[in-house]
Amino acid sequence: MKIVVDDKIPFIREAIAQIADHVIYKPGPQIGPADIHDADALIIRTRTRCDESLLKGSKVSFIATATIGYDHIDTEYLKRAHIAWANCPGCNANSVGQYIHSCLLLLEKEKGTDLKNATIGLVGFGHVGHAVANAIRPLGIHILLNDPPLKETVRDRNGKIPYDHLLELEELQERCDIISFHTPLITDGPHPTFHLADASFFNKLKRQPVIINTSRGAVVDNNALLQAIKQRQVQNVIVDTWENEPHINQELLQCVYIGTPHIAGYSADGKANATRMALHALCQHFHIPENYQINVPHLPPDIIPHHRLSSKESALELYNPHTDSMKLKAHPEQFEELRGNYPLRREYWD
């Protein structure tokens, strides 16, 4: 069996060696038709576009993307070509929860946000939205939810929606001090999310909220967001996912409070989950025994929590988004390098 693997997928080399005899590693953006024409499977990330131009004439029968999102996969073509595929829903949800939790702590510490008297709106309440809500609930912040597809499909036995705060987007625009996006990128159908936050969205905001985007870059119109900052329609902005990555809007980067290189879900714990789920899907497809282990590295012994710190200070010591933001703002041209060579980050002290 020959498998082509994105060389930035962590913790995979020793594990996949137990289940495949021929593995080729390449940078995701550089994986081309010549690399995969005789491959049985691909394990990729978002930087490899899987469509007819890549796959036509190859013997690939399975693709696993070690990511939640899959808009880089032409699922219609794969269906026509009889190529199975799998993504990793929820793999890094807790990592994004940690990111949002730390960002809220920074807003409280540096911007004076009174979290216990603030309202946050989560746009999207899937795996990530759930994890974010669980992560930030102990802060005492009031949480409102918006998820039209969920509202249409999820009912309890009495036919009622089992979420008290599943609201229309307009209500979040009116009531929220912070609005955080956690939707997939959908370009068609009844509930598209492409440029969900556009100029019209910002014009309807009532409370000059903080805007956070850790979903997909194009969920928020970056040009409209820049104008909203200039026109003071928003109070502060936190962006982890950008349009046109890695060639992001550098003026927008310098205007945001926190700007990071698409790493909200990049904790070692989240990465290990993604690798584990991708390999599980591969083994299930090819009926291969799962004879491997994936172990998350421990924090270095010199990184230990200070016992005198409060729980909030300890959380920021474990992960402070400013570290990633300062690196990106100093060297925006290194977006891919900063993302591809991301340092060890854990979700909890070990």
N, C-alpha and C positions, 0 to 999 in steps of 0.2 A: 504494500500500500504506500502510495506517495501522497504526502500532505504538504501544502504550502501554507506557511504561517507568517503572520505579521511579526516582525522581530521585536516589536515593542510590547507584545503581550507577556505579562510577567508570570513567573513561577511555572512556565509550561514546559520547558525543555526536558527536564528530568522526567516529568510525568508522561509526556507524549512519547518519549523514547521507550516506555514500557508497552506501548500499544501500536506503534508504527515503525516500520523498518527503513523508511526513506522520508526524511523531513527536510524541507527547504525553508530557510528563513530569509525574508526580505523586508525592507521598509514598506509599510502599507501603500504609500502613494506610488511606489515603483513596481508593484506587482502587475505584470502584463501578460498578454496572451502566450508569449513564448515560455513563460515560467509555469503556466498551469495547463498547457495543452494535454499533457499526459498525467496530470494529477487526478487523484480520486476525490480529494476534498480540499477545502480552504478553511482556515480559521483566521478571521480578519477583525479589524476595527472599523471605525467610521471613515478612515482615510482611503479605503479601497472601494471604488465604485464597481459593483457587481451587476453587469448588464450584458447585453448581447455582444457589444464590442469586445468585452473581456472574455466571455465564455463560449462564444460560438465556435464549434469545431473541437472543443475540449472534451475530455472524458469525465469531467467533474460531475459528481452525482450528489454532492452534499456541501453546503456552506454553513458554517457557524460564525456568527458575529459576536464577539465577546463584549457586547454593549447592549444597553436597553433599546436605544433607537435603532431603526433599520431603514431610514429613508435613503440610505446609500445603496440599498438593494432593490433592484427592479423585480419586484415579486411577481409581476405579471409575466415578464419574460421567463423567470424561473419556472413558473407554472407551465408555460407552453413547452419549455425545454425539459420538463420532468426532472428538475433539479430540486431536491429537498433543501430546506434551510431552517435555521433556528436562531433566535436571539436569546438574550438573557434578561428577561423582565425582572426588575427588582434587585438585580445583582448589587448595584451600588446605591440603593435607596438610602440606607443608613448613613452612608458617607455624605450624601447630599444633605441629609438631616443635620449632620454635624456641621457642615459648612454654613447652613442657614442659622443654626443655633449660635455659632461663633460670630456671624455677621450681626445678629441681633444684639449680642453682648457688646459688640463694638459700637453699635448705634447708641446703646444705653450709656456706655462709658464715655464716648467721645462726642456724641451729638446731642446728648441729653434726652434721648427718647425714654419716656416713662412707660416701660413695657407693660406694667400691670394696669395701666389705663389706656393702652393702645389696642387697636384692632388691626389684625393682619388678614388679608384675603388670599387664600390659596387657589390659584386658577389651575385646576387639574387635581383630581383626587384618586389617582391610581396608586401603584406601589410607592412611588416617590412622595406623592402628596401625603399618603398615610404616614410614611416614615418621618417626614418633616413635621407633621402635626404632633406626632409622638415625641419628637425631639424638643420641640419648643413649648409644649404645653406646660412643663414645670416652671417656665418663666412667668406664668400668670397672664400671658397675653391672650386677648380674646380672638378666637379663630372663626372666620367665615369661609365658606367653601363655594366654589363654582365649578361645575362639571356637567355640561348639558348631556353628553352621551350617558353618563352614569344616571342622571336624573330620569332619562327615558327608559333605562333598562333594569334598574335595580328597584325592586319593590318587596315589601314584606308580605306576610300572609294575608294581611288585610288590604293589600293594594296600595299601601302608603309608602312614601319614600322614607327609608330608615335613617335619614340625616336631617337634623333640625335646621341646619344652617346651609343647605344646598340652595344657593340663591342665583339669581340672574346676574350677569356681569355688571349691569348698570347699578345694581345695589352695592357691589363692591366699589365701584367708582365713586359712589356717593358716601359710603360709610367707612372706608378703610384708610388707616394711616400708613399702611405698608401693603403693597400688592406683589405677590411672588408667583412666578409662572413655572408650572410643572407639567406641561402638556407635551405630547408628541407633536411632531410637525406633520400636519395634514393639509394637503393642497386642494382637495375637492370633497364632495359629499355634503351632507347636511350640516356638518360642524367643522369647517376648515379652521385651521389655526395659523396658517401663513399670514404674517402681519396682523395677527389678532390685536396687538397693541400698535395701532397706526396713528396718524395725526388726529383722526376722529376720536379715537380712544382717549388720547391725551387732552383733547379739547373738552371732554365730558367729565374730567376729574374734578371733584369738589373740594378735596382736602389737601392738595399739594402733597401727595404721598411719596414715600420711598418706593422705588421700583426695583425689583430683583428679578433677574432672569438667569436660571440655571437649567432651562429646558433645552430648546434648540434655538440657534441664533436667529433664524428667520421668523420665530414666533413674535419677536419684537422688531418693528421697523427701525433699524438703527439710525437712519437719517431723521426720522420723526422723533426718535428719542433724544437725539442731539438738539433738535429745535426745542423740544419740551424743556430741556435743561436750560437753554439760553433764555427761554421765555418764562422761566421759573414756574412752570406748571407742575414740576416735581421738586421735592425737597432734597433728596439724595438718590443716587443710583448705584446699584451693585450689579455688575455684569460678569458672568462666567462664560456664557456661550454667545458667540458673535456671528453676524452675517459675514460671509466670504472668508471664513477662517482658512488659512492663517493670515490672510491679507486683510486685517481688520481696520476699521476706521480709527486712525490714530488720534484724530482730534477728539472723538468720543472717549477714547481711552483716557486721555489726559483730563477730561471733564468729570469722569465718574469718581465716586467716593472709593469704591473698591472695584478693580478690574483684574480678572484672573484668566489664565489661558486654558479654559475648558477643563478644569481639574476638580470641580466640586465633588465629583464621584470617584476621585482618584486615591482614596485611602487604600492602604495595602489590603485591608479587610475586604473592601469592595472589589478590588482587582482580583483577589483570590477567588471570591465568589463567582466572578465572571468567567475566569479561566476554568474553574471547576464545572460550571454549568455548560460551557462550550464543549468540554471534553466528555461530559456525560451525554450530551446530545449526539456527539460523534459516535460514541460507543453504542448508543441505542440504535442509531441508524445502521451501523455496520455489524451489529450483534457481536461486539467485542467485549470480553470481560474487562471490568474496570479495575485493573490492577495497578493503581497509582495512588499517591497521596500528595496533597498540596498543603504545605505548611507556611503560615505567615511569619515573616521574621519578627523577632522581638525588638523592642526599642533598644538602642545602645545603652550599656550600663551607666553611662554618664548622664543620661536623660531620665531623671526621676522627678516625681512631683514634690514640691516643697510643702511640707505639712502645715505651714502657717498660712498658706493661701486659702482663700474662700473657694467654694465650688466653682464660682464663675471665673475667678482668676486661674484656677487650675485648668478649666476647660480651654481658656485662651492660651495657656502655656502649652497645652497638648497640641492645639492647632489654632493659629492666628492667621486669618486670610491676608492680613497686611503683608506678610512675608512674601506670598506669591504675587500680590498686587505690585509691590515695590519692584520686584524683579521684572515684571512685564512692562511696567511704565518706563523703567530705565532702558529696556531693550526689547521693544515691541517686535523688532525683526527676528527675535529668537523665539517667537510663539511656539513653533513646532519643537524646538529643542527643549524649551522649558516644560512642555507637555510630555514629550517623549522620554525625557530623562528626569522625571519627577522623583524627588527624594522620598524616603520612607516616611509615611504618615499613618498613624494608628488612630482608631476610633475610641480607644480607651487605654488607660494606663495598664501595663502588664509587668 
